[in-house]
Amino acid sequence: MSNTFFEYTSGFTKIDNEVFYLQSTLSASAFSLFIRIYRATQGYGVAVKALSNAYLQKTTNLSKNTVTKAIKE
């Protein structure tokens, strides 16, 4: 296994299987949010990126309250 969680190749983001082990510890909303944030950062090769609550609501199709609760998880 490599030292990184992802590898960007041919328009796809490869995600290490360890990331999916989080799925059992997070709610469906929190995992959906995690994957969106992961894609927006690691998928584009950046470690830090400002993402607004409105952007996360739009891209995950979750309500404002649900996004806020999922972030706190």
N, C-alpha and C positions, 0 to 999 in steps of 0.2 A: 504494500500500500504506500502511496506517496505521502509526502508531508503536507500537501494541500488538499482542501476539500473539493476542489473543482478543477476541471480542465476544459478550456474553451476550444472546440473544434468544429469546423464546418457549420456554424450557425446554431450549435446546440451546447448547452451547459451540462457537462457531466458532473453528477453529484455523487459523492462518496456514500456508500450504503449506511455508514454510521449516522448520517443526517436523518435517515428514515427511522432510526431507532427512537428518535425524539417523538415520533408520531404517537407512540403509546403513552407518553408522559404529558402530552399537551392536548387541549381540547381541539376539536376540528377547526374552529375559528382561529385559534392561536397558531396551529400548524400551517393553515392556509396563509396567514399573515407572515409567518416565518419564511415560507417558501417564496413569497412575493418579495420580501426584503432581501433574501438571499440572492434571488435572481437579479434584482435591481443593483446590487452591490457586486458580489462575487462574479455574477454572470457577465458583467461588463468590465471586470478586472479592477474594480476600485474597492478599497477597504472601508471608506467612509462616504456616505452620501446622505444629504438631507432629504427626507421623504415626509411630505405633509400628511396629516390625518385625512384630508380630503382625497389625496392621491391614493392612499391605502384603501379608503372606502370605495372609491371608483373601481380600482383594479381587482379588489377581492369581492365586491358586491356585498359588503357587510355594512351594517348601520354604524353611525358614529359611536354609539354606546358600546357596541360589540367590539369595534376596533380598539377603543380605549381599554376595555376589560382585557382583551387578548394581549395588548402590549404589556399590561401589568403582570400577566401570567408568567 
